Amino acid sequence: MHTVTLIPGDGTGPEIAEATRRCIEATGVDIEWDVQAAGIDVMEAEGTPLPDRVLESVRKNGVAIKGPITTPVGSGFRSVNVYMRKTLDLYSCLRPCKSYAGVRSRYEDIDLVIVRENTEDLYAGIEFEAGKDDTQELIDFIAARGKGEIDRGSAISIKPISAEASRRIVRYAFEYARANSRRKVTAVHKANIMKMTDGLYLETAREVAREYPDVKFEDRIVDNMCMQLVQKPELYDILVLPNLYGDILSDLCAGLVGGLGVAPGANIGDEAALFEATHGSAPKYKGQNKVNPCALILSGVMMLKHIGEEAAAVRLETAVAQVIREGKDVTYDLKPYRDDPTAVGTSEMAGAIIKAMG
Ligand code: NAD
């Protein structure tokens, strides 16, 4: 018996979370759900989109699955999602991008894994507003150290990259490669321009790579990486990236396999793991039983593997793949035309997946 925190989220989150819960339960794995509401729907009653009880539950159970959460304007949080990853030190963001037959895409047989650093880089949230005294002080400090002249009206965002965080994310990528029999890790950076930050990342990645002689290692400059992925994605396997490049390339790779509807993800730390789709809360479809639940269901597949329920994970993924391949009981985004009247709803697609598991 496993206890898992279930955060339904907001917008279309509760609909896809319910579909996911049903699919996971249908595998027969014994899970007790610790349901924790969060997001804009609890803001009024609890004064925050992320009450402490939610983080406490994830810490206690060590495993959580979460629907998307809208980033509210003016809540004090830059993003609830970013805040959760940072506070729980979920330093590794794992996003497999895999082709499923039946999903319309320009590419076939893509099988890439993005490993994105989750805690630092430009996402650290250290920013200086244009025209403020602090910002002027910083501009003066930089000029006084001979580090360059910054226009006085500029805003500044800080990009911290540490050897520690770089080491643990690259190690995570290599460990994942070994555990999943993958052949190659590619570190992505812009060290030719950002010699200090990305330079440190690359140097650390090279050091770590020497500890794993059984896995091939190479590096790519991020702009070249984008072109390579569009032209010959089959040459790549696991990509390990600092936070910002990881965010951008996750969407690029989701695009290669046919879009956000089938892009699952996990945020993993030493103490806890939080499974969630790459996509957001798609608020315009809230309450319409319309959006594709597969990205969260496939995140559930990752969760089942994480808790040691490999056989259940394979059964569920096989059923998802079958329903997508057949193309009948699928949501609007998986039909040839977006207004196809034969598209089914979120709940019905989950029902078809459960049926396919037999
Ligand atoms: P989004 O991912 O919600 O939507 C982008 C596009 O994809 C929209 O056209 C949407 O309708 C479509 N889409 C998304 N999920 C889909 C699904 N499952 N099936 C079919 N179509 C789907 O991105 P956005 O509009 O930029 O963000 C909306 C909100 O979600 C924002 O407040 C954002 O901050 C938040 N967000 C949350 C997370 C998270 O919880 N981890 C991630 C990204 C964005």
Boltz pocket constraint, residues with backbone or C-beta under 6 A from the ligand:
constraints:
  - pocket:
      binder: B
      contacts: [[A, 67], [A, 68], [A, 69], [A, 70], [A, 71], [A, 72], [A, 79], [A, 81], [A, 260], [A, 261], [A, 276], [A, 277], [A, 278], [A, 279], [A, 280], [A, 281], [A, 282], [A, 283], [A, 285], [A, 290], [A, 291], [A, 292], [A, 293], [A, 295], [A, 333]]
      max_distance: 6.0
